[in-house]
Amino acid sequence: MPPSKLDLLQGTLDLMVLQTLTAMGSLHGYGIARRIEQVSGNQVLLNQGTIYASLVRLEQRGWIKSEWGTSGNNRKAKFYSITKAGRRQLAADARHWERLTGVMDRVFGRSKEADEALGESENPA
């Protein structure tokens, strides 16, 4: 049975969108979603409703802006880009996630060491 897609923690999709726009420049919603899927190794699969809800939320907060343009297949599309406020938010969120993942790494690392220590003391050589 193939592994299921990852459920995202609240706020992580917005952070992924901001990072994608920083790395790739201006993109339309479909392009943003496909890029996140590609970078995640298809572990994160996004439907239109999910990505566009994030884009609306980010635009309302002033972290991204949009303008109409023409897509690669010659269709009218809304293109999104990150604002200065969005770059500041991305930096703050990235620092938060680095701290959080550092804590989780330590917790899981200590748990593994503790489990190994328990196993050794229960089964003396």
N, C-alpha and C positions, 0 to 999 in steps of 0.2 A: 504494500500500500504506500503510495507516494506521501511524503510529508506534507502537512497542510500549510497554508500560507501563515505567515507570522501575524499575530494581532499586534497592532501598534499601541504603545502607551500614549496617553493623551499628550499632545504637544509635539510628539516626535515627527509627525508628518509635516507640520509647519516648519520645523527645523530642517528637514530634508529638502523641502521646497526652497527655502532660503539658501541653503548650501548649493543646490543644483543651479539656481539662478546666478549665484556668485561664480561658480565654476564654468558655467556654459554661456552666460550672457542671456539676452532676451530670448524667451521661448514661449510657445503657445501651450495651453494646458495639456493637450495630448502629448506633446514633446516632453514636458516636465514629467508626466506620469511614466512614459516609456523609459526615460533616463533613470528614474528612481528604480524601476523594475530591473533595468540592465545592471546598474551598479550594485543592487542587492543580490544579484545572482538569481533573480526571479523568486526570491524569498518574500518580497513584498509585492503584491499584486493589487493595483488600484483600479477602481471603477470610476466612471466619469463623475458620479455624484460625490464621491469621496474627495477627489482632487479639486473639483470646483468649489466645494464647501470650504476647503482650506484656502484656496485662492481668494474667495470673497472675504473670508475672515482676515487674511493678511493684508488685503487692500484696504479694508475698513480700518485697520490699525495703523495704516500709513507705512507699512514695512515693504510693500511692493506697489508698483504702479502699472497701469495697463494702457495700451493703445492698439487701435485696429491696424492690421496690416494684411498682407497676402502670404499665405502659407506656401510651402514648396510645391504643393499640387494645385496652385493657383486658386485657392479658396480664401475667402475673407475669414480672418481669425484674429482673436484678441491675443496680443503678445504681452507677456509680463516681464518686468525687470525689478531688481531689488533697489530700494532707496537707501539713502544714508542712514535713516533711522532703522531700516531693516538690517543693514550691516552691523550697526551697534547691537541690535537685538540678537543677531546671529552670534556675535562674539560673546555676549553674555550667556546665551543658551549653551554655546559650545563649552564654555568654562564650567557651567553647571553640570553638563553631561560628563565631562572629563572627571570632575570630582566624584560624581555618583558612580561611574563605572570603576573608578579607582577603589572606592569603598567596597563595591560588590566583588571586585577581584580579590581584595584582601579578605573579605568574609569567606568567599569560596576557597581561597587558597589556604586560609587557616583551618577551615572545615576539613579540607583534604588532609592537611598535616595532622590534625587532631584525630581523624579517622585512622590514618596510618599508625599513629602512635598508640591508639587504643588496640588496633589489630596486633601490633607487635607485643604489647604487654599481655594480651590475652593468650597469645600463642608463642611462648618463649621457645627459642631455638635450642 
